[in-house]
Amino acid sequence: MTDAVRCPICKREIRAEAQAPRPFCSARCRVVDLGSWLEGRYRIGSAADEVEDEASPGSDEEGRKGDS
């Protein structure tokens, strides 16, 4: 039994034992993904980003309540 995965770029199914540059089905898909990283389309968040996102809406609402 073989494990099959899908290429994250073109969604083509590839077998686990294939000699393709995993998790991509081809060098082209690997380069497309690299280009996406370099252009900033992907982002890895950090714990600090999550804390900022949670604090921002609350601080805006508190400021509005004080102005009323």
LUMLUMDREN-2810 file (N, C-alpha, C; in Angstrom, 1 decimal):
<atoms>
<atom><aa>M</aa><ch>A</ch><at>N</at><xx>0.8</xx><yy>-1.2</yy><zz>0.0</zz></atom>
<atom><aa>M</aa><ch>A</ch><at>CA</at><xx>0.0</xx><yy>0.0</yy><zz>0.0</zz></atom>
<atom><aa>M</aa><ch>A</ch><at>C</at><xx>0.9</xx><yy>1.2</yy><zz>0.0</zz></atom>
<atom><aa>T</aa><ch>A</ch><at>N</at><xx>0.6</xx><yy>2.2</yy><zz>-0.9</zz></atom>
<atom><aa>T</aa><ch>A</ch><at>CA</at><xx>1.4</xx><yy>3.4</yy><zz>-0.9</zz></atom>
<atom><aa>T</aa><ch>A</ch><at>C</at><xx>0.6</xx><yy>4.6</yy><zz>-0.4</zz></atom>
<atom><aa>D</aa><ch>A</ch><at>N</at><xx>1.3</xx><yy>5.5</yy><zz>0.2</zz></atom>
<atom><aa>D</aa><ch>A</ch><at>CA</at><xx>0.6</xx><yy>6.8</yy><zz>0.6</zz></atom>
<atom><aa>D</aa><ch>A</ch><at>C</at><xx>0.7</xx><yy>7.8</yy><zz>-0.5</zz></atom>
<atom><aa>A</aa><ch>A</ch><at>N</at><xx>-0.5</xx><yy>8.4</yy><zz>-0.8</zz></atom>
<atom><aa>A</aa><ch>A</ch><at>CA</at><xx>-0.5</xx><yy>9.4</yy><zz>-1.8</zz></atom>
<atom><aa>A</aa><ch>A</ch><at>C</at><xx>-0.8</xx><yy>10.7</yy><zz>-1.1</zz></atom>
<atom><aa>V</aa><ch>A</ch><at>N</at><xx>-0.1</xx><yy>11.8</yy><zz>-1.6</zz></atom>
<atom><aa>V</aa><ch>A</ch><at>CA</at><xx>-0.3</xx><yy>13.1</yy><zz>-1.2</zz></atom>
<atom><aa>V</aa><ch>A</ch><at>C</at><xx>-0.6</xx><yy>14.0</yy><zz>-2.4</zz></atom>
<atom><aa>R</aa><ch>A</ch><at>N</at><xx>-1.1</xx><yy>15.2</yy><zz>-2.1</zz></atom>
<atom><aa>R</aa><ch>A</ch><at>CA</at><xx>-1.4</xx><yy>16.1</yy><zz>-3.2</zz></atom>
<atom><aa>R</aa><ch>A</ch><at>C</at><xx>-0.4</xx><yy>17.2</yy><zz>-3.2</zz></atom>
<atom><aa>C</aa><ch>A</ch><at>N</at><xx>0.0</xx><yy>17.6</yy><zz>-4.4</zz></atom>
<atom><aa>C</aa><ch>A</ch><at>CA</at><xx>0.9</xx><yy>18.8</yy><zz>-4.5</zz></atom>
<atom><aa>C</aa><ch>A</ch><at>C</at><xx>0.2</xx><yy>20.0</yy><zz>-4.0</zz></atom>
<atom><aa>P</aa><ch>A</ch><at>N</at><xx>0.8</xx><yy>20.8</yy><zz>-3.2</zz></atom>
<atom><aa>P</aa><ch>A</ch><at>CA</at><xx>0.1</xx><yy>22.0</yy><zz>-2.7</zz></atom>
<atom><aa>P</aa><ch>A</ch><at>C</at><xx>-0.2</xx><yy>23.1</yy><zz>-3.7</zz></atom>
<atom><aa>I</aa><ch>A</ch><at>N</at><xx>0.5</xx><yy>23.0</yy><zz>-4.8</zz></atom>
<atom><aa>I</aa><ch>A</ch><at>CA</at><xx>0.4</xx><yy>24.0</yy><zz>-5.9</zz></atom>
<atom><aa>I</aa><ch>A</ch><at>C</at><xx>-0.7</xx><yy>23.6</yy><zz>-6.9</zz></atom>
<atom><aa>C</aa><ch>A</ch><at>N</at><xx>-0.5</xx><yy>22.5</yy><zz>-7.5</zz></atom>
<atom><aa>C</aa><ch>A</ch><at>CA</at><xx>-1.4</xx><yy>22.1</yy><zz>-8.6</zz></atom>
<atom><aa>C</aa><ch>A</ch><at>C</at><xx>-2.4</xx><yy>21.0</yy><zz>-8.2</zz></atom>
<atom><aa>K</aa><ch>A</ch><at>N</at><xx>-2.3</xx><yy>20.5</yy><zz>-7.0</zz></atom>
<atom><aa>K</aa><ch>A</ch><at>CA</at><xx>-3.2</xx><yy>19.5</yy><zz>-6.4</zz></atom>
<atom><aa>K</aa><ch>A</ch><at>C</at><xx>-3.1</xx><yy>18.2</yy><zz>-7.1</zz></atom>
<atom><aa>R</aa><ch>A</ch><at>N</at><xx>-2.1</xx><yy>17.9</yy><zz>-7.9</zz></atom>
<atom><aa>R</aa><ch>A</ch><at>CA</at><xx>-1.9</xx><yy>16.6</yy><zz>-8.5</zz></atom>
<atom><aa>R</aa><ch>A</ch><at>C</at><xx>-1.5</xx><yy>15.6</yy><zz>-7.5</zz></atom>
<atom><aa>E</aa><ch>A</ch><at>N</at><xx>-2.1</xx><yy>14.4</yy><zz>-7.6</zz></atom>
<atom><aa>E</aa><ch>A</ch><at>CA</at><xx>-1.8</xx><yy>13.4</yy><zz>-6.6</zz></atom>
<atom><aa>E</aa><ch>A</ch><at>C</at><xx>-0.4</xx><yy>12.7</yy><zz>-6.9</zz></atom>
<atom><aa>I</aa><ch>A</ch><at>N</at><xx>0.4</xx><yy>12.6</yy><zz>-5.9</zz></atom>
<atom><aa>I</aa><ch>A</ch><at>CA</at><xx>1.7</xx><yy>12.0</yy><zz>-6.1</zz></atom>
<atom><aa>I</aa><ch>A</ch><at>C</at><xx>1.9</xx><yy>10.9</yy><zz>-5.1</zz></atom>
<atom><aa>R</aa><ch>A</ch><at>N</at><xx>2.6</xx><yy>9.8</yy><zz>-5.5</zz></atom>
<atom><aa>R</aa><ch>A</ch><at>CA</at><xx>2.9</xx><yy>8.7</yy><zz>-4.6</zz></atom>
<atom><aa>R</aa><ch>A</ch><at>C</at><xx>4.1</xx><yy>9.0</yy><zz>-3.7</zz></atom>
<atom><aa>A</aa><ch>A</ch><at>N</at><xx>4.1</xx><yy>8.4</yy><zz>-2.5</zz></atom>
<atom><aa>A</aa><ch>A</ch><at>CA</at><xx>5.2</xx><yy>8.7</yy><zz>-1.6</zz></atom>
<atom><aa>A</aa><ch>A</ch><at>C</at><xx>6.5</xx><yy>8.2</yy><zz>-2.1</zz></atom>
<atom><aa>E</aa><ch>A</ch><at>N</at><xx>6.6</xx><yy>7.2</yy><zz>-2.9</zz></atom>
<atom><aa>E</aa><ch>A</ch><at>CA</at><xx>7.9</xx><yy>6.7</yy><zz>-3.3</zz></atom>
<atom><aa>E</aa><ch>A</ch><at>C</at><xx>8.4</xx><yy>7.4</yy><zz>-4.6</zz></atom>
<atom><aa>A</aa><ch>A</ch><at>N</at><xx>7.6</xx><yy>8.3</yy><zz>-5.1</zz></atom>
<atom><aa>A</aa><ch>A</ch><at>CA</at><xx>8.0</xx><yy>9.0</yy><zz>-6.3</zz></atom>
<atom><aa>A</aa><ch>A</ch><at>C</at><xx>9.3</xx><yy>9.8</yy><zz>-6.1</zz></atom>
<atom><aa>Q</aa><ch>A</ch><at>N</at><xx>10.0</xx><yy>10.0</yy><zz>-7.1</zz></atom>
<atom><aa>Q</aa><ch>A</ch><at>CA</at><xx>11.3</xx><yy>10.7</yy><zz>-7.0</zz></atom>
<atom><aa>Q</aa><ch>A</ch><at>C</at><xx>11.1</xx><yy>12.2</yy><zz>-7.1</zz></atom>
<atom><aa>A</aa><ch>A</ch><at>N</at><xx>9.9</xx><yy>12.7</yy><zz>-7.1</zz></atom>
<atom><aa>A</aa><ch>A</ch><at>CA</at><xx>9.6</xx><yy>14.1</yy><zz>-7.3</zz></atom>
<atom><aa>A</aa><ch>A</ch><at>C</at><xx>10.1</xx><yy>14.9</yy><zz>-6.0</zz></atom>
<atom><aa>P</aa><ch>A</ch><at>N</at><xx>10.4</xx><yy>16.1</yy><zz>-6.1</zz></atom>
<atom><aa>P</aa><ch>A</ch><at>CA</at><xx>10.8</xx><yy>16.9</yy><zz>-5.0</zz></atom>
<atom><aa>P</aa><ch>A</ch><at>C</at><xx>9.6</xx><yy>17.2</yy><zz>-4.0</zz></atom>
<atom><aa>R</aa><ch>A</ch><at>N</at><xx>9.4</xx><yy>16.3</yy><zz>-3.1</zz></atom>
<atom><aa>R</aa><ch>A</ch><at>CA</at><xx>8.3</xx><yy>16.4</yy><zz>-2.2</zz></atom>
<atom><aa>R</aa><ch>A</ch><at>C</at><xx>8.2</xx><yy>17.6</yy><zz>-1.4</zz></atom>
<atom><aa>P</aa><ch>A</ch><at>N</at><xx>7.1</xx><yy>18.2</yy><zz>-1.0</zz></atom>
<atom><aa>P</aa><ch>A</ch><at>CA</at><xx>5.8</xx><yy>17.7</yy><zz>-1.3</zz></atom>
<atom><aa>P</aa><ch>A</ch><at>C</at><xx>5.2</xx><yy>18.1</yy><zz>-2.6</zz></atom>
<atom><aa>F</aa><ch>A</ch><at>N</at><xx>6.1</xx><yy>18.6</yy><zz>-3.5</zz></atom>
<atom><aa>F</aa><ch>A</ch><at>CA</at><xx>5.6</xx><yy>19.0</yy><zz>-4.8</zz></atom>
<atom><aa>F</aa><ch>A</ch><at>C</at><xx>5.8</xx><yy>17.9</yy><zz>-5.8</zz></atom>
<atom><aa>C</aa><ch>A</ch><at>N</at><xx>5.0</xx><yy>18.0</yy><zz>-6.9</zz></atom>
<atom><aa>C</aa><ch>A</ch><at>CA</at><xx>5.0</xx><yy>17.0</yy><zz>-7.9</zz></atom>
<atom><aa>C</aa><ch>A</ch><at>C</at><xx>6.1</xx><yy>17.3</yy><zz>-8.9</zz></atom>
<atom><aa>S</aa><ch>A</ch><at>N</at><xx>6.6</xx><yy>18.5</yy><zz>-9.0</zz></atom>
<atom><aa>S</aa><ch>A</ch><at>CA</at><xx>7.7</xx><yy>18.8</yy><zz>-10.0</zz></atom>
<atom><aa>S</aa><ch>A</ch><at>C</at><xx>8.5</xx><yy>20.0</yy><zz>-9.5</zz></atom>
<atom><aa>A</aa><ch>A</ch><at>N</at><xx>9.6</xx><yy>20.2</yy><zz>-10.2</zz></atom>
<atom><aa>A</aa><ch>A</ch><at>CA</at><xx>10.5</xx><yy>21.3</yy><zz>-9.9</zz></atom>
<atom><aa>A</aa><ch>A</ch><at>C</at><xx>9.7</xx><yy>22.6</yy><zz>-10.1</zz></atom>
<atom><aa>R</aa><ch>A</ch><at>N</at><xx>8.9</xx><yy>22.6</yy><zz>-11.1</zz></atom>
<atom><aa>R</aa><ch>A</ch><at>CA</at><xx>8.1</xx><yy>23.8</yy><zz>-11.5</zz></atom>
<atom><aa>R</aa><ch>A</ch><at>C</at><xx>7.2</xx><yy>24.3</yy><zz>-10.3</zz></atom>
<atom><aa>C</aa><ch>A</ch><at>N</at><xx>6.5</xx><yy>23.3</yy><zz>-9.7</zz></atom>
<atom><aa>C</aa><ch>A</ch><at>CA</at><xx>5.6</xx><yy>23.6</yy><zz>-8.6</zz></atom>
<atom><aa>C</aa><ch>A</ch><at>C</at><xx>6.5</xx><yy>24.1</yy><zz>-7.4</zz></atom>
<atom><aa>R</aa><ch>A</ch><at>N</at><xx>7.7</xx><yy>23.5</yy><zz>-7.2</zz></atom>
<atom><aa>R</aa><ch>A</ch><at>CA</at><xx>8.5</xx><yy>23.9</yy><zz>-6.1</zz></atom>
<atom><aa>R</aa><ch>A</ch><at>C</at><xx>9.0</xx><yy>25.4</yy><zz>-6.3</zz></atom>
<atom><aa>V</aa><ch>A</ch><at>N</at><xx>9.3</xx><yy>25.8</yy><zz>-7.5</zz></atom>
<atom><aa>V</aa><ch>A</ch><at>CA</at><xx>9.7</xx><yy>27.1</yy><zz>-7.8</zz></atom>
<atom><aa>V</aa><ch>A</ch><at>C</at><xx>8.5</xx><yy>28.1</yy><zz>-7.7</zz></atom>
<atom><aa>V</aa><ch>A</ch><at>N</at><xx>7.3</xx><yy>27.7</yy><zz>-8.0</zz></atom>
<atom><aa>V</aa><ch>A</ch><at>CA</at><xx>6.2</xx><yy>28.5</yy><zz>-7.9</zz></atom>
<atom><aa>V</aa><ch>A</ch><at>C</at><xx>5.9</xx><yy>28.8</yy><zz>-6.4</zz></atom>
<atom><aa>D</aa><ch>A</ch><at>N</at><xx>6.1</xx><yy>27.8</yy><zz>-5.6</zz></atom>
<atom><aa>D</aa><ch>A</ch><at>CA</at><xx>5.9</xx><yy>27.9</yy><zz>-4.1</zz></atom>
<atom><aa>D</aa><ch>A</ch><at>C</at><xx>7.0</xx><yy>28.9</yy><zz>-3.5</zz></atom>
<atom><aa>L</aa><ch>A</ch><at>N</at><xx>8.2</xx><yy>28.7</yy><zz>-4.0</zz></atom>
<atom><aa>L</aa><ch>A</ch><at>CA</at><xx>9.3</xx><yy>29.6</yy><zz>-3.5</zz></atom>
<atom><aa>L</aa><ch>A</ch><at>C</at><xx>9.0</xx><yy>31.0</yy><zz>-3.9</zz></atom>
<atom><aa>G</aa><ch>A</ch><at>N</at><xx>8.6</xx><yy>31.2</yy><zz>-5.1</zz></atom>
<atom><aa>G</aa><ch>A</ch><at>CA</at><xx>8.2</xx><yy>32.6</yy><zz>-5.5</zz></atom>
<atom><aa>G</aa><ch>A</ch><at>C</at><xx>7.1</xx><yy>33.2</yy><zz>-4.6</zz></atom>
<atom><aa>S</aa><ch>A</ch><at>N</at><xx>6.2</xx><yy>32.4</yy><zz>-4.2</zz></atom>
<atom><aa>S</aa><ch>A</ch><at>CA</at><xx>5.1</xx><yy>32.9</yy><zz>-3.3</zz></atom>
<atom><aa>S</aa><ch>A</ch><at>C</at><xx>5.7</xx><yy>33.3</yy><zz>-2.0</zz></atom>
<atom><aa>W</aa><ch>A</ch><at>N</at><xx>6.6</xx><yy>32.5</yy><zz>-1.4</zz></atom>
<atom><aa>W</aa><ch>A</ch><at>CA</at><xx>7.3</xx><yy>32.9</yy><zz>-0.2</zz></atom>
<atom><aa>W</aa><ch>A</ch><at>C</at><xx>8.1</xx><yy>34.2</yy><zz>-0.4</zz></atom>
<atom><aa>L</aa><ch>A</ch><at>N</at><xx>8.8</xx><yy>34.3</yy><zz>-1.5</zz></atom>
<atom><aa>L</aa><ch>A</ch><at>CA</at><xx>9.6</xx><yy>35.5</yy><zz>-1.7</zz></atom>
<atom><aa>L</aa><ch>A</ch><at>C</at><xx>8.8</xx><yy>36.8</yy><zz>-1.9</zz></atom>
<atom><aa>E</aa><ch>A</ch><at>N</at><xx>7.6</xx><yy>36.6</yy><zz>-2.5</zz></atom>
<atom><aa>E</aa><ch>A</ch><at>CA</at><xx>6.7</xx><yy>37.8</yy><zz>-2.7</zz></atom>
<atom><aa>E</aa><ch>A</ch><at>C</at><xx>5.9</xx><yy>38.2</yy><zz>-1.5</zz></atom>
<atom><aa>G</aa><ch>A</ch><at>N</at><xx>6.0</xx><yy>37.3</yy><zz>-0.4</zz></atom>
<atom><aa>G</aa><ch>A</ch><at>CA</at><xx>5.3</xx><yy>37.6</yy><zz>0.8</zz></atom>
<atom><aa>G</aa><ch>A</ch><at>C</at><xx>3.9</xx><yy>37.2</yy><zz>0.9</zz></atom>
<atom><aa>R</aa><ch>A</ch><at>N</at><xx>3.5</xx><yy>36.3</yy><zz>0.0</zz></atom>
<atom><aa>R</aa><ch>A</ch><at>CA</at><xx>2.1</xx><yy>35.8</yy><zz>0.0</zz></atom>
<atom><aa>R</aa><ch>A</ch><at>C</at><xx>1.8</xx><yy>34.8</yy><zz>1.2</zz></atom>
<atom><aa>Y</aa><ch>A</ch><at>N</at><xx>2.9</xx><yy>34.2</yy><zz>1.7</zz></atom>
<atom><aa>Y</aa><ch>A</ch><at>CA</at><xx>2.8</xx><yy>33.3</yy><zz>2.8</zz></atom>
<atom><aa>Y</aa><ch>A</ch><at>C</at><xx>3.4</xx><yy>34.1</yy><zz>4.0</zz></atom>
<atom><aa>R</aa><ch>A</ch><at>N</at><xx>2.8</xx><yy>33.8</yy><zz>5.2</zz></atom>
<atom><aa>R</aa><ch>A</ch><at>CA</at><xx>3.4</xx><yy>34.4</yy><zz>6.4</zz></atom>
<atom><aa>R</aa><ch>A</ch><at>C</at><xx>3.2</xx><yy>33.4</yy><zz>7.6</zz></atom>
<atom><aa>I</aa><ch>A</ch><at>N</at><xx>4.3</xx><yy>33.3</yy><zz>8.3</zz></atom>
<atom><aa>I</aa><ch>A</ch><at>CA</at><xx>4.2</xx><yy>32.5</yy><zz>9.5</zz></atom>
<atom><aa>I</aa><ch>A</ch><at>C</at><xx>4.1</xx><yy>33.4</yy><zz>10.7</zz></atom>
<atom><aa>G</aa><ch>A</ch><at>N</at><xx>2.9</xx><yy>33.3</yy><zz>11.4</zz></atom>
<atom><aa>G</aa><ch>A</ch><at>CA</at><xx>2.7</xx><yy>34.2</yy><zz>12.5</zz></atom>
<atom><aa>G</aa><ch>A</ch><at>C</at><xx>3.4</xx><yy>33.7</yy><zz>13.8</zz></atom>
<atom><aa>S</aa><ch>A</ch><at>N</at><xx>3.5</xx><yy>34.7</yy><zz>14.7</zz></atom>
<atom><aa>S</aa><ch>A</ch><at>CA</at><xx>4.2</xx><yy>34.4</yy><zz>16.0</zz></atom>
<atom><aa>S</aa><ch>A</ch><at>C</at><xx>3.2</xx><yy>34.6</yy><zz>17.1</zz></atom>
<atom><aa>A</aa><ch>A</ch><at>N</at><xx>3.6</xx><yy>34.2</yy><zz>18.3</zz></atom>
<atom><aa>A</aa><ch>A</ch><at>CA</at><xx>2.7</xx><yy>34.5</yy><zz>19.5</zz></atom>
<atom><aa>A</aa><ch>A</ch><at>C</at><xx>2.5</xx><yy>35.9</yy><zz>19.7</zz></atom>
<atom><aa>A</aa><ch>A</ch><at>N</at><xx>3.5</xx><yy>36.8</yy><zz>19.4</zz></atom>
<atom><aa>A</aa><ch>A</ch><at>CA</at><xx>3.4</xx><yy>38.2</yy><zz>19.5</zz></atom>
<atom><aa>A</aa><ch>A</ch><at>C</at><xx>2.3</xx><yy>38.8</yy><zz>18.6</zz></atom>
<atom><aa>D</aa><ch>A</ch><at>N</at><xx>2.2</xx><yy>38.2</yy><zz>17.3</zz></atom>
<atom><aa>D</aa><ch>A</ch><at>CA</at><xx>1.2</xx><yy>38.7</yy><zz>16.4</zz></atom>
<atom><aa>D</aa><ch>A</ch><at>C</at><xx>-0.2</xx><yy>38.3</yy><zz>16.9</zz></atom>
<atom><aa>E</aa><ch>A</ch><at>N</at><xx>-0.4</xx><yy>37.2</yy><zz>17.5</zz></atom>
<atom><aa>E</aa><ch>A</ch><at>CA</at><xx>-1.7</xx><yy>36.8</yy><zz>18.0</zz></atom>
<atom><aa>E</aa><ch>A</ch><at>C</at><xx>-2.1</xx><yy>37.7</yy><zz>19.2</zz></atom>
<atom><aa>V</aa><ch>A</ch><at>N</at><xx>-1.2</xx><yy>38.0</yy><zz>20.0</zz></atom>
<atom><aa>V</aa><ch>A</ch><at>CA</at><xx>-1.5</xx><yy>38.9</yy><zz>21.2</zz></atom>
<atom><aa>V</aa><ch>A</ch><at>C</at><xx>-1.9</xx><yy>40.3</yy><zz>20.7</zz></atom>
<atom><aa>E</aa><ch>A</ch><at>N</at><xx>-1.1</xx><yy>40.8</yy><zz>19.7</zz></atom>
<atom><aa>E</aa><ch>A</ch><at>CA</at><xx>-1.5</xx><yy>42.1</yy><zz>19.1</zz></atom>
<atom><aa>E</aa><ch>A</ch><at>C</at><xx>-2.9</xx><yy>42.1</yy><zz>18.5</zz></atom>
<atom><aa>D</aa><ch>A</ch><at>N</at><xx>-3.2</xx><yy>41.0</yy><zz>17.7</zz></atom>
<atom><aa>D</aa><ch>A</ch><at>CA</at><xx>-4.5</xx><yy>40.9</yy><zz>17.1</zz></atom>
<atom><aa>D</aa><ch>A</ch><at>C</at><xx>-5.6</xx><yy>40.9</yy><zz>18.1</zz></atom>
<atom><aa>E</aa><ch>A</ch><at>N</at><xx>-5.4</xx><yy>40.2</yy><zz>19.2</zz></atom>
<atom><aa>E</aa><ch>A</ch><at>CA</at><xx>-6.5</xx><yy>40.1</yy><zz>20.2</zz></atom>
<atom><aa>E</aa><ch>A</ch><at>C</at><xx>-6.6</xx><yy>41.4</yy><zz>20.9</zz></atom>
<atom><aa>A</aa><ch>A</ch><at>N</at><xx>-5.5</xx><yy>42.2</yy><zz>21.1</zz></atom>
<atom><aa>A</aa><ch>A</ch><at>CA</at><xx>-5.5</xx><yy>43.4</yy><zz>21.9</zz></atom>
<atom><aa>A</aa><ch>A</ch><at>C</at><xx>-6.1</xx><yy>44.6</yy><zz>21.1</zz></atom>
<atom><aa>S</aa><ch>A</ch><at>N</at><xx>-5.9</xx><yy>44.6</yy><zz>19.8</zz></atom>
<atom><aa>S</aa><ch>A</ch><at>CA</at><xx>-6.2</xx><yy>45.7</yy><zz>19.0</zz></atom>
<atom><aa>S</aa><ch>A</ch><at>C</at><xx>-7.7</xx><yy>46.0</yy><zz>19.0</zz></atom>
<atom><aa>P</aa><ch>A</ch><at>N</at><xx>-8.6</xx><yy>45.1</yy><zz>18.8</zz></atom>
<atom><aa>P</aa><ch>A</ch><at>CA</at><xx>-10.1</xx><yy>45.4</yy><zz>18.8</zz></atom>
<atom><aa>P</aa><ch>A</ch><at>C</at><xx>-10.5</xx><yy>45.9</yy><zz>20.1</zz></atom>
<atom><aa>G</aa><ch>A</ch><at>N</at><xx>-10.1</xx><yy>45.3</yy><zz>21.2</zz></atom>
<atom><aa>G</aa><ch>A</ch><at>CA</at><xx>-10.5</xx><yy>45.7</yy><zz>22.6</zz></atom>
<atom><aa>G</aa><ch>A</ch><at>C</at><xx>-10.0</xx><yy>47.1</yy><zz>22.9</zz></atom>
<atom><aa>S</aa><ch>A</ch><at>N</at><xx>-8.8</xx><yy>47.5</yy><zz>22.5</zz></atom>
<atom><aa>S</aa><ch>A</ch><at>CA</at><xx>-8.3</xx><yy>48.8</yy><zz>22.8</zz></atom>
<atom><aa>S</aa><ch>A</ch><at>C</at><xx>-9.1</xx><yy>49.9</yy><zz>22.0</zz></atom>
<atom><aa>D</aa><ch>A</ch><at>N</at><xx>-9.5</xx><yy>49.6</yy><zz>20.8</zz></atom>
<atom><aa>D</aa><ch>A</ch><at>CA</at><xx>-10.3</xx><yy>50.5</yy><zz>20.0</zz></atom>
<atom><aa>D</aa><ch>A</ch><at>C</at><xx>-11.7</xx><yy>50.7</yy><zz>20.6</zz></atom>
<atom><aa>E</aa><ch>A</ch><at>N</at><xx>-12.3</xx><yy>49.6</yy><zz>21.1</zz></atom>
<atom><aa>E</aa><ch>A</ch><at>CA</at><xx>-13.6</xx><yy>49.7</yy><zz>21.7</zz></atom>
<atom><aa>E</aa><ch>A</ch><at>C</at><xx>-13.6</xx><yy>50.5</yy><zz>23.0</zz></atom>
<atom><aa>E</aa><ch>A</ch><at>N</at><xx>-12.6</xx><yy>50.3</yy><zz>23.8</zz></atom>
<atom><aa>E</aa><ch>A</ch><at>CA</at><xx>-12.4</xx><yy>51.0</yy><zz>25.1</zz></atom>
<atom><aa>E</aa><ch>A</ch><at>C</at><xx>-12.3</xx><yy>52.5</yy><zz>24.8</zz></atom>
<atom><aa>G</aa><ch>A</ch><at>N</at><xx>-11.5</xx><yy>52.8</yy><zz>23.8</zz></atom>
<atom><aa>G</aa><ch>A</ch><at>CA</at><xx>-11.3</xx><yy>54.2</yy><zz>23.4</zz></atom>
<atom><aa>G</aa><ch>A</ch><at>C</at><xx>-12.6</xx><yy>54.9</yy><zz>23.0</zz></atom>
<atom><aa>R</aa><ch>A</ch><at>N</at><xx>-13.5</xx><yy>54.2</yy><zz>22.3</zz></atom>
<atom><aa>R</aa><ch>A</ch><at>CA</at><xx>-14.7</xx><yy>54.7</yy><zz>21.9</zz></atom>
<atom><aa>R</aa><ch>A</ch><at>C</at><xx>-15.7</xx><yy>54.9</yy><zz>23.0</zz></atom>
<atom><aa>K</aa><ch>A</ch><at>N</at><xx>-15.7</xx><yy>54.0</yy><zz>24.0</zz></atom>
<atom><aa>K</aa><ch>A</ch><at>CA</at><xx>-16.5</xx><yy>54.1</yy><zz>25.1</zz></atom>
<atom><aa>K</aa><ch>A</ch><at>C</at><xx>-16.2</xx><yy>55.3</yy><zz>26.0</zz></atom>
<atom><aa>G</aa><ch>A</ch><at>N</at><xx>-14.9</xx><yy>55.6</yy><zz>26.1</zz></atom>
<atom><aa>G</aa><ch>A</ch><at>CA</at><xx>-14.5</xx><yy>56.7</yy><zz>26.9</zz></atom>
<atom><aa>G</aa><ch>A</ch><at>C</at><xx>-14.8</xx><yy>58.0</yy><zz>26.2</zz></atom>
<atom><aa>D</aa><ch>A</ch><at>N</at><xx>-14.9</xx><yy>58.0</yy><zz>24.9</zz></atom>
<atom><aa>D</aa><ch>A</ch><at>CA</at><xx>-15.3</xx><yy>59.2</yy><zz>24.1</zz></atom>
<atom><aa>D</aa><ch>A</ch><at>C</at><xx>-16.7</xx><yy>59.6</yy><zz>24.2</zz></atom>
<atom><aa>S</aa><ch>A</ch><at>N</at><xx>-17.6</xx><yy>58.6</yy><zz>24.5</zz></atom>
<atom><aa>S</aa><ch>A</ch><at>CA</at><xx>-19.0</xx><yy>58.8</yy><zz>24.5</zz></atom>
<atom><aa>S</aa><ch>A</ch><at>C</at><xx>-19.5</xx><yy>59.6</yy><zz>25.6</zz></atom>
</atoms>
